[in-house]
Amino acid sequence: MPIIDQFISYIQAERRYSALTAKSYLRDLERYAKYLSSSYELTDLTKVTTPMVKSFLVQLKSEDLSNRSINRMISTLKTFYKYCMREGLIEKSPMTGVRNLKLPKNLVKFVPESDINKVSFENCDDYTIKRDELLFEILYQTGIRKAELIGLKDGDVDRMAMRIKVLGKRNKERFIPIGRNLLQMIEHYQALRDERFETHPDRLLLNDKGEEMTPYFVYNKVHQLLEGVTSLRQKSPHVLRHTFATHLLDEGASLVAIQKLLGHTDLATTQVYAHNTIEQLKKIHQQAHPKGG
């Protein structure tokens, strides 16, 4: 049995790879074998050297394959040659020293301020409407995570200092300032909640039954509220976290301040928002400047 067929049988039988994944590996290896045959008249894949592998990758690049697709090929070849070493067919993998190509950084997705302002709620004292409005505004005005929102308690709201206490990852506490308008929304909601539910869990926000919210419940609410106002494919609580940070940066807040508000341990995690803003400025310049295009 040819070595490629042996390898495909191995990843399906022992590694439990799906038929679709195995088909993808087979396609990659057949393309690789065809290149080696035409460029080096080599049919034995165990005789390949590292320079040969690199020349193959250069060929892929010249065919305008994306870095992501080339990295997938590299992953296929590394897995294949690990199998060859496991079977004792080679002593050293020709993939040693072959590194993945750098991928372009994906800009974080956020909702423009103009779209945020389109989110509207009925002007009435219905408990669910006021709860949904408060849920949305806390996420957008504080940038807290979904789990942090679910865990908020009444006692975490400091009315005198006008801030909320958030229990983040690894049980690390942080304090986030809130405006007078958000504080009034919290107090109004609490009155409606306590009138509706005589007893309830020690949580600020509750679901329609007066119980602790689930992650799915929060996600679904945010998705519904953003559905009609933004064309973003992702409409999640985390998008509101990105929106909070991006809007702060646009208004002149420092990265260090945003880092503390978001609860990031490393400033490098926060710097993605600076990259996002720079890319947005580039787009604006290209569109607006007479010679920007």
Secondary structure, 3 states (H helix, E strand, C coil): CCHHHHHHHHHHHCCCCCHHHHHHHHHHHHHHHHHHHHHHCCCCHHHCCHHHHHHHHHHHHHCCCCHHHHHHHHHHHHHHHHHHHHCCCCCCCCCCCCCCCCCCCCCCCCCCHHHHCCCCCCCCCCHHHHHHHHHHHHHHHHCCCHHHHHHCCHHHEECCCCEEEEECHHHCEEEEECCHHHHHHHHHHHHHHHHHCCCCCCCCCECCCCCECCHHHHHHHHHHHHHCCCCCCCCCHHHHHHHHHHHHHHCCCCHHHHHHHHCCCCHHHHCHHHHHHHHHHHHHHHHHCCCCC
